[in-house]
C-alpha cells in the first residue's frame, strides 16, 4: 500500500513537472505546481514522508539537489522521487528554488508527547556525549536547530523524517555527510529517536 502511494505521488509530480517546468516559470510557480505536491505550500508539509523545506538554508538545498542530480544521495525517497525530478531542473531553477525556500517562514507544528525522550534528546543536542565521541549538535546546527549555510535546518522537522535520515547515516546512502557518518557511530537508535523528538518541537 505504501509503495503504491509513493508511486502515485511520483507519477503525479512528474506529470506536473512536464506541464510546467519548461514554461519559463519562476521559483514560486515551480513550487506551487511541482514541489508543493510533496513538500506542501511554501515548503511546509503535514506528511512525515517528506522534509519541511521552509527556511532551509539555500546552500544546503543546492548541495542536496546536486546530490540527487549526480545520484550520490541514494536514500529510498531520493531514488523514488528526487533523482528524476532533479535531472529536469536547470542550475538556475535550483538556485531560484533555494532562494525561495530560504525566504519562507518555517511553521513548527511539533509537540512534546514524551517528556523523558524530549529531555534526553535536548541533552544530547546541547551537550553531546563526550564519552562516546559525540559532539553537541548545536555547535553546527544552532541552538534551535536553525541551520546555516551548508548546514541544514533541523528545528521543526518531522520526527519520523529526522529519525529516518539520521539512521541513513549508519549506511553509505548519503556519502557527502562525512561528519554525520562519524557522529552516528556513537548514537544508539534510542538516542536518535530522542534527538528527533526534541528537534521536531523546536
N, CA and C atoms as a LAMMPS dump frame, in Angstrom:
ITEM: TIMESTEP
0
ITEM: NUMBER OF ATOMS
606
ITEM: BOX BOUNDS ff ff ff
-5.0000000000000000e+02 5.0000000000000000e+02
-5.0000000000000000e+02 5.0000000000000000e+02
-5.0000000000000000e+02 5.0000000000000000e+02
ITEM: ATOMS id mol type element x y z
1 1 1 N 0.834 -1.197 0
2 1 2 C 0 0 0
3 1 3 C 0.872 1.251 0
4 2 1 N 1.895 1.235 0.858
5 2 2 C 2.786 2.386 0.936
6 2 3 C 3.499 2.606 -0.393
7 3 1 N 3.971 1.501 -1.006
8 3 2 C 4.672 1.613 -2.275
9 3 3 C 3.766 2.191 -3.352
10 4 1 N 2.515 1.717 -3.388
11 4 2 C 1.566 2.223 -4.383
12 4 3 C 1.332 3.72 -4.189
13 5 1 N 1.219 4.132 -2.936
14 5 2 C 1.008 5.551 -2.627
15 5 3 C 2.174 6.393 -3.115
16 6 1 N 3.386 5.924 -2.883
17 6 2 C 4.571 6.669 -3.288
18 6 3 C 4.695 6.735 -4.801
19 7 1 N 4.354 5.643 -5.481
20 7 2 C 4.413 5.635 -6.946
21 7 3 C 3.428 6.644 -7.526
22 8 1 N 2.226 6.711 -6.954
23 8 2 C 1.226 7.672 -7.409
24 8 3 C 1.741 9.093 -7.239
25 9 1 N 2.371 9.357 -6.087
26 9 2 C 2.957 10.677 -5.85
27 9 3 C 3.997 11.006 -6.914
28 10 1 N 4.862 10.046 -7.206
29 10 2 C 5.935 10.284 -8.168
30 10 3 C 5.382 10.564 -9.556
31 11 1 N 4.418 9.768 -9.983
32 11 2 C 3.834 9.957 -11.316
33 11 3 C 3.141 11.306 -11.405
34 12 1 N 2.4 11.671 -10.355
35 12 2 C 1.704 12.958 -10.344
36 12 3 C 2.695 14.109 -10.409
37 13 1 N 3.754 14.021 -9.63
38 13 2 C 4.753 15.088 -9.608
39 13 3 C 5.422 15.252 -10.961
40 14 1 N 5.784 14.144 -11.571
41 14 2 C 6.447 14.224 -12.86
42 14 3 C 5.504 14.749 -13.933
43 15 1 N 4.23 14.428 -13.798
44 15 2 C 3.247 14.951 -14.733
45 15 3 C 3.15 16.458 -14.635
46 16 1 N 3.098 16.974 -13.42
47 16 2 C 3.059 18.422 -13.225
48 16 3 C 4.33 19.063 -13.757
49 17 1 N 5.45 18.404 -13.534
50 17 2 C 6.718 18.973 -13.987
51 17 3 C 6.744 19.101 -15.503
52 18 1 N 6.27 18.054 -16.192
53 18 2 C 6.255 18.07 -17.648
54 18 3 C 5.428 19.236 -18.167
55 19 1 N 4.331 19.523 -17.486
56 19 2 C 3.436 20.591 -17.927
57 19 3 C 3.991 21.989 -17.675
58 20 1 N 4.792 22.143 -16.583
59 20 2 C 5.131 23.494 -16.146
60 20 3 C 6.608 23.863 -16.174
61 21 1 N 7.496 22.914 -16.027
62 21 2 C 8.893 23.272 -15.763
63 21 3 C 9.564 24.006 -16.912
64 22 1 N 9.128 23.761 -18.119
65 22 2 C 9.805 24.361 -19.252
66 22 3 C 9.037 25.552 -19.825
67 23 1 N 8.209 26.168 -19.014
68 23 2 C 7.39 27.288 -19.484
69 23 3 C 7.895 28.628 -18.954
70 24 1 N 9.158 28.679 -18.499
71 24 2 C 9.738 29.931 -18.039
72 24 3 C 9.177 30.382 -16.699
73 25 1 N 8.711 29.455 -15.881
74 25 2 C 8.116 29.843 -14.613
75 25 3 C 9.199 30.153 -13.59
76 26 1 N 8.865 31.022 -12.646
77 26 2 C 9.823 31.335 -11.599
78 26 3 C 9.717 30.328 -10.47
79 27 1 N 10.553 30.51 -9.434
80 27 2 C 10.613 29.539 -8.348
81 27 3 C 9.272 29.387 -7.639
82 28 1 N 8.571 30.496 -7.438
83 28 2 C 7.284 30.425 -6.755
84 28 3 C 6.293 29.588 -7.539
85 29 1 N 6.293 29.735 -8.851
86 29 2 C 5.397 28.947 -9.693
87 29 3 C 5.78 27.473 -9.686
88 30 1 N 7.082 27.195 -9.771
89 30 2 C 7.543 25.807 -9.735
90 30 3 C 7.149 25.156 -8.419
91 31 1 N 7.313 25.915 -7.335
92 31 2 C 6.958 25.372 -6.03
93 31 3 C 5.473 25.053 -5.964
94 32 1 N 4.65 25.963 -6.469
95 32 2 C 3.206 25.777 -6.392
96 32 3 C 2.753 24.579 -7.233
97 33 1 N 3.345 24.413 -8.409
98 33 2 C 2.881 23.384 -9.33
99 33 3 C 3.537 22.022 -9.122
100 34 1 N 4.772 22.013 -8.658
101 34 2 C 5.52 20.756 -8.556
102 34 3 C 5.871 20.383 -7.124
103 35 1 N 6.712 21.209 -6.496
104 35 2 C 7.277 20.849 -5.189
105 35 3 C 6.209 20.712 -4.105
106 36 1 N 5.148 21.533 -4.194
107 36 2 C 4.116 21.538 -3.158
108 36 3 C 3.345 20.228 -3.104
109 37 1 N 3.404 19.436 -4.172
110 37 2 C 2.705 18.148 -4.176
111 37 3 C 3.177 17.306 -3.001
112 38 1 N 4.461 17.314 -2.742
113 38 2 C 5.017 16.533 -1.633
114 38 3 C 5.402 17.396 -0.431
115 39 1 N 5.963 18.585 -0.706
116 39 2 C 6.536 19.4 0.365
117 39 3 C 5.591 20.458 0.917
118 40 1 N 4.394 20.565 0.353
119 40 2 C 3.394 21.484 0.878
120 40 3 C 3.585 22.918 0.408
121 41 1 N 2.552 23.724 0.552
122 41 2 C 2.615 25.147 0.16
123 41 3 C 3.728 25.875 0.918
124 42 1 N 4.583 26.568 0.196
125 42 2 C 5.661 27.304 0.846
126 42 3 C 6.704 26.438 1.509
127 43 1 N 6.663 25.127 1.229
128 43 2 C 7.651 24.219 1.81
129 43 3 C 7.29 23.697 3.179
130 44 1 N 6.012 23.818 3.575
131 44 2 C 5.554 23.283 4.862
132 44 3 C 4.554 22.172 4.589
133 45 1 N 4.911 20.947 4.938
134 45 2 C 4.075 19.792 4.655
135 45 3 C 3.628 19.098 5.942
136 46 1 N 2.462 18.476 5.881
137 46 2 C 1.964 17.699 7.021
138 46 3 C 2.363 16.234 6.896
139 47 1 N 2.927 15.848 5.761
140 47 2 C 3.326 14.458 5.535
141 47 3 C 4.711 14.2 6.102
142 48 1 N 4.833 13.167 6.928
143 48 2 C 6.128 12.834 7.509
144 48 3 C 7.018 12.049 6.548
145 49 1 N 6.502 11.757 5.358
146 49 2 C 7.331 11.114 4.344
147 49 3 C 8.362 12.081 3.778
148 50 1 N 8.026 13.371 3.81
149 50 2 C 8.838 14.367 3.123
150 50 3 C 9.307 15.45 4.085
151 51 1 N 10.488 16.032 3.812
152 51 2 C 11.019 17.062 4.719
153 51 3 C 10.349 18.416 4.544
154 52 1 N 10.356 19.192 5.627
155 52 2 C 9.978 20.591 5.553
156 52 3 C 11.106 21.338 4.849
157 53 1 N 10.754 22.191 3.892
158 53 2 C 11.766 22.962 3.17
159 53 3 C 11.761 24.437 3.548
160 54 1 N 10.682 24.916 4.155
161 54 2 C 10.586 26.334 4.526
162 54 3 C 11.709 26.709 5.487
163 55 1 N 12.468 27.74 5.135
164 55 2 C 13.55 28.207 5.987
165 55 3 C 14.838 27.425 5.851
166 56 1 N 14.894 26.469 4.923
167 56 2 C 16.108 25.675 4.749
168 56 3 C 17.191 26.542 4.094
169 57 1 N 18.398 26.57 4.653
170 57 2 C 19.464 27.39 4.073
171 57 3 C 19.681 27.073 2.596
172 58 1 N 19.846 28.106 1.8
173 58 2 C 19.916 27.919 0.357
174 58 3 C 21.093 27.055 -0.076
175 59 1 N 22.251 27.215 0.552
176 59 2 C 23.406 26.415 0.139
177 59 3 C 23.187 24.95 0.439
178 60 1 N 22.571 24.645 1.562
179 60 2 C 22.263 23.246 1.875
180 60 3 C 21.307 22.669 0.833
181 61 1 N 20.268 23.435 0.479
182 61 2 C 19.301 22.996 -0.519
183 61 3 C 20.01 22.683 -1.844
184 62 1 N 20.881 23.59 -2.277
185 62 2 C 21.61 23.396 -3.529
186 62 3 C 22.482 22.149 -3.456
187 63 1 N 23.162 21.948 -2.337
188 63 2 C 24.021 20.777 -2.182
189 63 3 C 23.227 19.483 -2.287
190 64 1 N 22.041 19.461 -1.675
191 64 2 C 21.227 18.243 -1.73
192 64 3 C 20.704 17.986 -3.13
193 65 1 N 20.288 19.041 -3.816
194 65 2 C 19.807 18.879 -5.188
195 65 3 C 20.932 18.374 -6.089
196 66 1 N 22.149 18.824 -5.829
197 66 2 C 23.308 18.332 -6.577
198 66 3 C 23.517 16.846 -6.321
199 67 1 N 23.352 16.447 -5.058
200 67 2 C 23.475 15.034 -4.707
201 67 3 C 22.417 14.169 -5.377
202 68 1 N 21.192 14.703 -5.486
203 68 2 C 20.139 13.971 -6.193
204 68 3 C 20.478 13.857 -7.682
205 69 1 N 20.971 14.965 -8.239
206 69 2 C 21.24 15.014 -9.674
207 69 3 C 22.35 14.042 -10.071
208 70 1 N 23.424 13.994 -9.268
209 70 2 C 24.516 13.081 -9.615
210 70 3 C 24.35 11.7 -8.986
211 71 1 N 23.22 11.497 -8.293
212 71 2 C 22.822 10.212 -7.71
213 71 3 C 23.751 9.729 -6.605
214 72 1 N 24.514 10.652 -6.015
215 72 2 C 25.353 10.273 -4.886
216 72 3 C 24.522 10.151 -3.612
217 73 1 N 23.422 10.902 -3.526
218 73 2 C 22.488 10.725 -2.418
219 73 3 C 21.454 9.702 -2.856
220 74 1 N 21.464 8.542 -2.198
221 74 2 C 20.695 7.411 -2.721
222 74 3 C 19.761 6.781 -1.697
223 75 1 N 19.323 7.554 -0.685
224 75 2 C 18.334 7.006 0.238
225 75 3 C 17.025 6.761 -0.519
226 76 1 N 16.133 6.007 0.091
227 76 2 C 14.961 5.468 -0.612
228 76 3 C 14.16 6.515 -1.382
229 77 1 N 13.744 7.582 -0.705
230 77 2 C 12.915 8.577 -1.382
231 77 3 C 13.704 9.413 -2.387
232 78 1 N 15.014 9.511 -2.188
233 78 2 C 15.852 10.178 -3.19
234 78 3 C 15.759 9.42 -4.504
235 79 1 N 15.862 8.106 -4.435
236 79 2 C 15.786 7.29 -5.652
237 79 3 C 14.392 7.355 -6.269
238 80 1 N 13.366 7.297 -5.441
239 80 2 C 11.995 7.228 -5.948
240 80 3 C 11.521 8.538 -6.559
241 81 1 N 11.938 9.642 -5.977
242 81 2 C 11.413 10.933 -6.401
243 81 3 C 12.467 11.866 -6.961
244 82 1 N 13.47 12.161 -6.147
245 82 2 C 14.323 13.309 -6.439
246 82 3 C 15.338 13.071 -7.549
247 83 1 N 15.738 11.839 -7.791
248 83 2 C 16.649 11.592 -8.899
249 83 3 C 16.031 12.063 -10.212
250 84 1 N 14.793 11.646 -10.445
251 84 2 C 14.126 12.001 -11.694
252 84 3 C 13.811 13.479 -11.788
253 85 1 N 13.281 14.042 -10.703
254 85 2 C 12.885 15.449 -10.72
255 85 3 C 14.104 16.359 -10.853
256 86 1 N 15.158 16.071 -10.103
257 86 2 C 16.344 16.934 -10.149
258 86 3 C 16.999 16.92 -11.524
259 87 1 N 16.89 15.809 -12.249
260 87 2 C 17.511 15.718 -13.568
261 87 3 C 16.858 16.658 -14.569
262 88 1 N 15.641 17.12 -14.28
263 88 2 C 14.93 18.008 -15.181
264 88 3 C 15.047 19.483 -14.8
265 89 1 N 15.72 19.759 -13.683
266 89 2 C 15.885 21.136 -13.225
267 89 3 C 17.231 21.693 -13.662
268 90 1 N 17.234 22.908 -14.151
269 90 2 C 18.489 23.572 -14.508
270 90 3 C 19.146 24.121 -13.24
271 91 1 N 20.407 24.52 -13.35
272 91 2 C 21.098 25.137 -12.219
273 91 3 C 20.356 26.398 -11.765
274 92 1 N 19.836 27.145 -12.729
275 92 2 C 19.099 28.369 -12.402
276 92 3 C 17.814 28.027 -11.643
277 93 1 N 17.108 26.982 -12.083
278 93 2 C 15.895 26.543 -11.378
279 93 3 C 16.218 26.225 -9.917
280 94 1 N 17.279 25.474 -9.722
281 94 2 C 17.659 25.047 -8.371
282 94 3 C 18.031 26.252 -7.513
283 95 1 N 18.776 27.185 -8.072
284 95 2 C 19.162 28.377 -7.325
285 95 3 C 17.953 29.217 -6.943
286 96 1 N 17.005 29.348 -7.872
287 96 2 C 15.785 30.109 -7.573
288 96 3 C 14.965 29.44 -6.48
289 97 1 N 14.854 28.117 -6.563
290 97 2 C 14.108 27.385 -5.535
291 97 3 C 14.801 27.504 -4.178
292 98 1 N 16.125 27.437 -4.169
293 98 2 C 16.884 27.547 -2.925
294 98 3 C 16.631 28.888 -2.252
295 99 1 N 16.664 29.959 -3.04
296 99 2 C 16.415 31.297 -2.5
297 99 3 C 14.973 31.416 -2.006
298 100 1 N 14.059 30.851 -2.777
299 100 2 C 12.639 30.903 -2.407
300 100 3 C 12.402 30.214 -1.067
301 101 1 N 12.896 28.995 -0.924
302 101 2 C 12.636 28.254 0.315
303 101 3 C 13.326 28.881 1.523
304 102 1 N 14.529 29.393 1.321
305 102 2 C 15.225 30.046 2.435
306 102 3 C 14.431 31.245 2.95
307 103 1 N 13.683 31.883 2.072
308 103 2 C 12.926 33.087 2.448
309 103 3 C 11.585 32.778 3.118
310 104 1 N 11.174 31.509 3.105
311 104 2 C 9.879 31.151 3.683
312 104 3 C 9.973 30.959 5.193
313 105 1 N 8.96 31.395 5.886
314 105 2 C 8.939 31.282 7.348
315 105 3 C 8.57 29.859 7.759
316 106 1 N 9.43 29.183 8.525
317 106 2 C 9.112 27.823 8.971
318 106 3 C 7.892 27.814 9.893
319 107 1 N 7.048 26.833 9.721
320 107 2 C 5.868 26.664 10.575
321 107 3 C 6.086 25.405 11.404
322 108 1 N 6.312 25.57 12.688
323 108 2 C 6.6 24.433 13.554
324 108 3 C 5.321 23.901 14.185
325 109 1 N 5.046 22.634 13.913
326 109 2 C 3.815 22.021 14.387
327 109 3 C 4.06 20.904 15.396
328 110 1 N 5.317 20.681 15.76
329 110 2 C 5.653 19.568 16.64
330 110 3 C 5.201 19.785 18.07
331 111 1 N 4.931 18.674 18.757
332 111 2 C 4.519 18.714 20.158
333 111 3 C 5.311 17.688 20.958
334 112 1 N 5.495 17.971 22.23
335 112 2 C 6.193 17.042 23.116
336 112 3 C 5.185 16.034 23.654
337 113 1 N 5.354 14.779 23.265
338 113 2 C 4.45 13.727 23.738
339 113 3 C 5.122 12.8 24.741
340 114 1 N 6.451 12.899 24.841
341 114 2 C 7.217 12.058 25.764
342 114 3 C 8.293 12.947 26.388
343 115 1 N 8.048 13.423 27.589
344 115 2 C 8.952 14.388 28.217
345 115 3 C 10.333 13.804 28.47
346 116 1 N 10.403 12.533 28.872
347 116 2 C 11.702 11.908 29.143
348 116 3 C 12.527 11.816 27.857
349 117 1 N 11.891 11.437 26.768
350 117 2 C 12.584 11.353 25.475
351 117 3 C 13.036 12.743 25.036
352 118 1 N 12.171 13.724 25.231
353 118 2 C 12.489 15.106 24.873
354 118 3 C 13.726 15.585 25.633
355 119 1 N 13.777 15.331 26.93
356 119 2 C 14.903 15.788 27.746
357 119 3 C 16.203 15.093 27.355
358 120 1 N 16.118 13.802 27.035
359 120 2 C 17.311 13.081 26.586
360 120 3 C 17.815 13.678 25.271
361 121 1 N 16.886 13.904 24.343
362 121 2 C 17.261 14.488 23.061
363 121 3 C 17.863 15.865 23.219
364 122 1 N 17.282 16.663 24.088
365 122 2 C 17.793 18.011 24.346
366 122 3 C 19.211 17.945 24.897
367 123 1 N 19.447 17.042 25.825
368 123 2 C 20.762 16.924 26.446
369 123 3 C 21.831 16.542 25.418
370 124 1 N 21.495 15.595 24.553
371 124 2 C 22.457 15.189 23.522
372 124 3 C 22.694 16.329 22.546
373 125 1 N 21.611 16.981 22.132
374 125 2 C 21.72 18.062 21.162
375 125 3 C 22.547 19.218 21.712
376 126 1 N 22.344 19.56 22.98
377 126 2 C 23.019 20.714 23.57
378 126 3 C 24.417 20.391 24.098
379 127 1 N 24.599 19.176 24.607
380 127 2 C 25.846 18.845 25.292
381 127 3 C 26.653 17.724 24.663
382 128 1 N 26.04 16.977 23.749
383 128 2 C 26.717 15.84 23.147
384 128 3 C 26.867 14.682 24.122
385 129 1 N 27.684 13.728 23.741
386 129 2 C 28.013 12.586 24.598
387 129 3 C 29.528 12.367 24.499
388 130 1 N 30.303 13.156 25.258
389 130 2 C 31.764 13.121 25.144
390 130 3 C 32.364 11.726 25.303
391 131 1 N 31.766 10.915 26.162
392 131 2 C 32.304 9.573 26.387
393 131 3 C 32.143 8.664 25.177
394 132 1 N 31.239 9.049 24.255
395 132 2 C 31.011 8.265 23.039
396 132 3 C 31.534 8.972 21.792
397 133 1 N 32.218 10.092 21.996
398 133 2 C 32.759 10.83 20.865
399 133 3 C 31.722 11.605 20.08
400 134 1 N 30.593 11.92 20.727
401 134 2 C 29.518 12.65 20.061
402 134 3 C 29.556 14.114 20.498
403 135 1 N 29.83 15.039 19.592
404 135 2 C 29.864 16.464 19.951
405 135 3 C 28.458 17.029 20.074
406 136 1 N 28.297 18.178 20.712
407 136 2 C 26.971 18.814 20.77
408 136 3 C 26.474 19.15 19.365
409 137 1 N 25.267 18.744 19.037
410 137 2 C 24.704 19.005 17.707
411 137 3 C 24.557 20.501 17.446
412 138 1 N 24.312 21.263 18.513
413 138 2 C 24.06 22.692 18.378
414 138 3 C 25.267 23.452 17.839
415 139 1 N 26.469 22.887 17.989
416 139 2 C 27.672 23.557 17.508
417 139 3 C 27.565 23.842 16.014
418 140 1 N 27.038 22.9 15.257
419 140 2 C 26.888 23.09 13.804
420 140 3 C 25.486 23.559 13.42
421 141 1 N 24.465 23.033 14.105
422 141 2 C 23.085 23.259 13.662
423 141 3 C 22.393 24.438 14.345
424 142 1 N 23.059 25.047 15.328
425 142 2 C 22.457 26.18 16.02
426 142 3 C 21.658 25.751 17.24
427 143 1 N 21.427 26.688 18.157
428 143 2 C 20.783 26.365 19.435
429 143 3 C 19.377 25.804 19.272
430 144 1 N 18.665 26.223 18.246
431 144 2 C 17.315 25.736 17.99
432 144 3 C 17.247 24.89 16.722
433 145 1 N 18.4 24.45 16.26
434 145 2 C 18.43 23.64 15.043
435 145 3 C 18.1 24.433 13.809
436 146 1 N 18.416 25.735 13.823
437 146 2 C 18.023 26.604 12.709
438 146 3 C 18.905 26.452 11.475
439 147 1 N 20.089 25.865 11.629
440 147 2 C 20.966 25.657 10.496
441 147 3 C 21.568 26.943 9.967
442 148 1 N 22.549 26.804 9.081
443 148 2 C 23.211 27.97 8.486
444 148 3 C 24.067 27.52 7.318
445 149 1 N 23.964 28.242 6.195
446 149 2 C 24.783 27.991 5.004
447 149 3 C 24.631 26.527 4.549
448 150 1 N 25.68 25.713 4.647
449 150 2 C 25.598 24.33 4.167
450 150 3 C 25.098 23.355 5.229
451 151 1 N 24.752 23.885 6.4
452 151 2 C 24.251 23.049 7.492
453 151 3 C 22.727 23.147 7.544
454 152 1 N 22.022 22.018 7.534
455 152 2 C 20.557 22.061 7.412
456 152 3 C 19.825 22.539 8.658
457 153 1 N 18.666 23.136 8.411
458 153 2 C 17.707 23.429 9.478
459 153 3 C 17.085 22.111 9.921
460 154 1 N 17.13 21.83 11.21
461 154 2 C 16.524 20.62 11.767
462 154 3 C 15.339 20.948 12.66
463 155 1 N 15.332 22.141 13.231
464 155 2 C 14.246 22.538 14.119
465 155 3 C 12.914 22.553 13.392
466 156 1 N 11.917 21.891 13.961
467 156 2 C 10.584 21.857 13.375
468 156 3 C 10.404 20.81 12.298
469 157 1 N 11.459 20.057 12.024
470 157 2 C 11.346 18.995 11.023
471 157 3 C 10.513 17.846 11.575
472 158 1 N 9.855 17.093 10.717
473 158 2 C 9.042 15.967 11.175
474 158 3 C 9.902 14.936 11.903
475 159 1 N 9.387 14.449 13.011
476 159 2 C 10.128 13.482 13.825
477 159 3 C 10.457 12.221 13.037
478 160 1 N 9.477 11.677 12.329
479 160 2 C 9.701 10.438 11.579
480 160 3 C 10.745 10.641 10.485
481 161 1 N 10.685 11.789 9.82
482 161 2 C 11.659 12.065 8.76
483 161 3 C 13.06 12.201 9.345
484 162 1 N 13.201 12.951 10.438
485 162 2 C 14.507 13.113 11.075
486 162 3 C 15.077 11.773 11.525
487 163 1 N 14.245 10.974 12.155
488 163 2 C 14.699 9.665 12.623
489 163 3 C 15.197 8.82 11.465
490 164 1 N 14.431 8.799 10.393
491 164 2 C 14.801 8.009 9.212
492 164 3 C 16.117 8.482 8.619
493 165 1 N 16.285 9.802 8.483
494 165 2 C 17.502 10.321 7.874
495 165 3 C 18.728 10.136 8.77
496 166 1 N 18.573 10.288 10.057
497 166 2 C 19.706 10.069 10.958
498 166 3 C 20.172 8.616 10.894
499 167 1 N 19.215 7.7 10.754
500 167 2 C 19.585 6.289 10.643
501 167 3 C 20.217 5.973 9.294
502 168 1 N 19.896 6.768 8.274
503 168 2 C 20.533 6.592 6.967
504 168 3 C 22.044 6.749 7.09
505 169 1 N 22.493 7.601 8.008
506 169 2 C 23.923 7.844 8.174
507 169 3 C 24.667 6.623 8.722
508 170 1 N 23.945 5.623 9.19
509 170 2 C 24.596 4.369 9.575
510 170 3 C 25.171 3.671 8.332
511 171 1 N 24.562 3.953 7.177
512 171 2 C 24.998 3.33 5.926
513 171 3 C 25.753 4.297 5.042
514 172 1 N 25.709 4.058 3.731
515 172 2 C 26.502 4.872 2.797
516 172 3 C 25.632 5.558 1.75
517 173 1 N 24.366 5.803 2.066
518 173 2 C 23.458 6.382 1.079
519 173 3 C 23.54 7.907 0.995
520 174 1 N 24.256 8.53 1.931
521 174 2 C 24.483 9.978 1.875
522 174 3 C 25.969 10.238 2.131
523 175 1 N 26.821 9.887 1.178
524 175 2 C 28.273 9.939 1.386
525 175 3 C 28.835 11.329 1.611
526 176 1 N 28.157 12.366 1.151
527 176 2 C 28.687 13.726 1.311
528 176 3 C 28.706 14.176 2.768
529 177 1 N 27.861 13.579 3.597
530 177 2 C 27.759 13.987 5.007
531 177 3 C 28.788 13.229 5.845
532 178 1 N 30.055 13.484 5.572
533 178 2 C 31.126 12.721 6.216
534 178 3 C 31.131 12.873 7.731
535 179 1 N 30.865 14.079 8.225
536 179 2 C 30.862 14.299 9.676
537 179 3 C 29.775 13.473 10.346
538 180 1 N 28.584 13.437 9.729
539 180 2 C 27.47 12.711 10.33
540 180 3 C 27.712 11.206 10.366
541 181 1 N 28.419 10.683 9.399
542 181 2 C 28.719 9.248 9.399
543 181 3 C 29.572 8.872 10.608
544 182 1 N 30.445 9.777 11.02
545 182 2 C 31.267 9.524 12.198
546 182 3 C 30.46 9.715 13.481
547 183 1 N 29.648 10.757 13.506
548 183 2 C 28.891 11.082 14.723
549 183 3 C 27.898 9.986 15.087
550 184 1 N 27.176 9.448 14.097
551 184 2 C 26.141 8.457 14.421
552 184 3 C 26.729 7.159 14.953
553 185 1 N 28.022 6.962 14.762
554 185 2 C 28.642 5.759 15.315
555 185 3 C 28.507 5.713 16.831
556 186 1 N 28.414 6.888 17.458
557 186 2 C 28.274 6.948 18.912
558 186 3 C 26.843 7.05 19.39
559 187 1 N 25.891 7.044 18.456
560 187 2 C 24.478 7.187 18.82
561 187 3 C 23.722 5.871 18.654
562 188 1 N 22.987 5.51 19.682
563 188 2 C 22.11 4.339 19.577
564 188 3 C 20.829 4.747 18.859
565 189 1 N 20.021 3.773 18.48
566 189 2 C 18.744 4.09 17.841
567 189 3 C 17.856 4.891 18.783
568 190 1 N 17.884 4.574 20.075
569 190 2 C 17.06 5.318 21.033
570 190 3 C 17.572 6.756 21.19
571 191 1 N 18.882 6.959 21.088
572 191 2 C 19.448 8.317 21.114
573 191 3 C 18.92 9.122 19.923
574 192 1 N 18.956 8.508 18.753
575 192 2 C 18.492 9.171 17.526
576 192 3 C 17.024 9.537 17.639
577 193 1 N 16.223 8.619 18.139
578 193 2 C 14.787 8.878 18.287
579 193 3 C 14.541 10.013 19.274
580 194 1 N 15.354 10.089 20.321
581 194 2 C 15.215 11.172 21.301
582 194 3 C 15.594 12.523 20.693
583 195 1 N 16.682 12.554 19.924
584 195 2 C 17.089 13.802 19.267
585 195 3 C 16.018 14.286 18.315
586 196 1 N 15.439 13.355 17.567
587 196 2 C 14.395 13.71 16.614
588 196 3 C 13.152 14.25 17.335
589 197 1 N 12.832 13.663 18.486
590 197 2 C 11.671 14.107 19.249
591 197 3 C 11.899 15.504 19.792
592 198 1 N 13.129 15.783 20.216
593 198 2 C 13.45 17.123 20.692
594 198 3 C 13.348 18.144 19.559
595 199 1 N 13.957 17.832 18.423
596 199 2 C 14.041 18.798 17.33
597 199 3 C 12.692 19.115 16.698
598 200 1 N 11.81 18.143 16.601
599 200 2 C 10.524 18.413 15.967
600 200 3 C 9.699 19.421 16.74
601 201 1 N 10.014 19.609 18.007
602 201 2 C 9.266 20.55 18.849
603 201 3 C 9.901 21.945 18.893
604 202 1 N 11.011 22.13 18.164
605 202 2 C 11.71 23.444 18.213
606 202 3 C 11.144 24.411 17.175
